[in-house]
Amino acid sequence: MTQPTTETLTDQVSTETVKALRAAMERLLAGRPTCTDGRLVKENLYREAGGSRATMNRAHRILAEWDRRTAATDARIPGEARRDDELQELRVEVRTFKRERTQLQGRLDASATVIAALHHDNAALREELNGRGAVVTLNDHRAARTDTIGPC
């Protein structure tokens, strides 16, 4: 069975209804609805036009044009398209941040390993120094020297 074309369809509504539906369609497609949320659905079309669903269903040419034009827009209003684009950008940004975070976590883990090794080496050196005898600070050593030799 073949689909009827726009030329073979006839509208079974008044001229005023066709004008109202066409004006409503243009407002919705332009993203400037007056009395609906702006989604590109048939419910908003007849509400924007101020008519009923049954009346809209008898406007076959308008509905065929509506279907053709909304299919081209992916049934999204401009605000939804902007939102979806922004979401896509944010998803890319999140992936980038996750990748950077993973790299930084690896560097942090490597740094923690180096710090732990240095701490262990430091503790071992202190243990070795404690075994050799008393460590004399230079200030104490210098103070003792100036008392015996005298001021310079």
C-alpha positions as CSV (number, residue, x, y, z in Angstrom):
1,M,0.0,0.0,0.0
2,T,1.4,3.4,-1.0
3,Q,1.4,6.4,1.3
4,P,-0.7,9.3,0.1
5,T,1.3,12.4,-1.0
6,T,0.6,15.9,0.2
7,E,-1.0,16.7,-3.1
8,T,-3.6,13.8,-2.8
9,L,-4.6,14.7,0.7
10,T,-7.5,17.0,1.4
11,D,-8.1,19.0,4.5
12,Q,-11.5,18.6,6.1
13,V,-11.2,21.7,8.2
14,S,-12.0,25.4,7.7
15,T,-9.5,27.8,6.2
16,E,-9.3,29.6,9.6
17,T,-8.3,26.3,11.2
18,V,-5.6,25.6,8.6
19,K,-4.2,29.1,9.1
20,A,-4.2,28.7,12.9
21,L,-2.5,25.3,12.6
22,R,0.1,26.6,10.2
23,A,0.8,29.6,12.4
24,A,1.1,27.3,15.4
25,M,3.4,25.0,13.5
26,E,5.7,28.0,12.5
27,R,5.8,29.2,16.1
28,L,6.7,25.8,17.4
29,L,9.4,25.1,14.8
30,A,10.9,28.5,15.4
31,G,11.1,27.9,19.1
32,R,8.6,30.6,20.1
33,P,5.5,28.9,21.5
34,T,2.9,31.0,23.2
35,C,0.9,28.6,25.2
36,T,2.8,25.3,25.4
37,D,6.2,24.0,26.5
38,G,7.5,24.1,22.9
39,R,8.1,20.4,22.4
40,L,7.6,19.3,18.8
41,V,4.6,17.0,19.4
42,K,1.2,17.0,17.9
43,E,-0.5,17.7,21.2
44,N,1.4,21.0,21.3
45,L,0.4,21.7,17.7
46,Y,-3.3,21.7,18.3
47,R,-3.0,23.4,21.7
48,E,-0.9,26.2,20.1
49,A,-3.6,26.5,17.4
50,G,-6.3,26.7,20.0
51,G,-8.2,23.8,18.5
52,S,-9.0,20.2,19.4
53,R,-7.1,17.0,18.6
54,A,-10.0,15.8,16.4
55,T,-10.0,19.0,14.3
56,M,-6.2,18.8,13.9
57,N,-6.5,15.1,12.8
58,R,-8.8,16.2,9.9
59,A,-6.2,18.6,8.6
60,H,-4.3,16.0,6.6
61,R,-2.0,18.3,4.7
62,I,-0.9,20.2,7.8
63,L,-0.2,16.9,9.6
64,A,1.8,15.6,6.6
65,E,3.8,18.8,6.6
66,W,4.2,18.6,10.4
67,D,5.5,15.0,10.1
68,R,7.9,16.0,7.4
69,R,9.3,19.1,9.1
70,T,9.6,17.6,12.6
71,A,11.4,14.5,11.2
72,A,14.0,16.9,9.9
73,T,14.5,18.5,13.3
74,D,14.7,15.2,15.2
75,A,11.7,16.5,17.1
76,R,13.8,18.7,19.4
77,I,13.2,22.3,20.2
78,P,16.2,24.7,20.0
79,G,16.5,24.6,23.8
80,E,16.7,20.9,23.8
81,A,19.3,20.9,21.0
82,R,21.5,23.4,22.9
83,R,21.1,21.3,26.1
84,D,22.1,18.1,24.2
85,D,25.1,19.8,22.7
86,E,26.1,21.1,26.1
87,L,25.7,17.7,27.6
88,Q,27.9,16.2,24.9
89,E,30.6,18.8,25.6
90,L,30.3,18.1,29.4
91,R,30.7,14.4,28.8
92,V,33.9,15.0,26.8
93,E,35.1,17.2,29.6
94,V,34.3,14.6,32.2
95,R,36.2,11.9,30.2
96,T,39.2,14.3,30.0
97,F,39.1,15.0,33.7
98,K,38.9,11.3,34.5
99,R,41.9,10.5,32.3
100,E,43.9,13.3,34.0
101,R,42.8,12.1,37.4
102,T,44.0,8.6,36.6
103,Q,47.3,9.9,35.5
104,L,47.7,12.1,38.6
105,Q,46.7,9.1,40.8
106,G,49.5,7.1,39.2
107,R,52.0,9.9,39.9
108,L,50.7,10.2,43.5
109,D,51.1,6.4,44.1
110,A,54.6,6.5,42.6
111,S,55.5,9.5,44.9
112,A,54.1,7.7,47.9
113,T,56.3,4.7,47.1
114,V,59.4,6.9,46.8
115,I,58.6,8.7,50.0
116,A,58.1,5.4,51.8
117,A,61.5,4.1,50.5
118,L,63.2,7.3,51.5
119,H,61.6,7.1,55.0
120,H,62.9,3.6,55.3
121,D,66.4,4.6,54.2
122,N,66.4,7.5,56.6
123,A,65.4,5.3,59.5
124,A,68.1,2.8,58.6
125,L,70.7,5.7,58.5
126,R,69.6,7.0,61.8
127,E,69.9,3.5,63.3
128,E,73.4,3.2,61.8
129,L,74.4,6.6,63.3
130,N,73.1,5.6,66.7
131,G,75.4,2.6,66.7
132,R,78.6,4.7,66.0
133,G,78.4,6.9,69.1
134,A,77.3,10.3,70.0
135,V,76.8,12.9,67.4
136,V,78.2,16.3,68.3
137,T,76.5,19.3,66.8
138,L,78.8,21.9,65.3
139,N,77.6,24.7,67.5
140,D,78.6,22.8,70.7
141,H,81.9,21.9,69.1
142,R,82.6,25.6,68.1
143,A,81.6,26.8,71.5
144,A,84.1,24.5,73.2
145,R,86.8,25.6,70.9
146,T,86.4,29.3,71.5
147,D,86.6,28.9,75.2
148,T,90.0,27.2,75.1
149,I,91.5,29.2,72.3
150,G,90.0,32.5,72.9
151,P,88.2,35.0,70.7
152,C,89.7,35.6,67.3
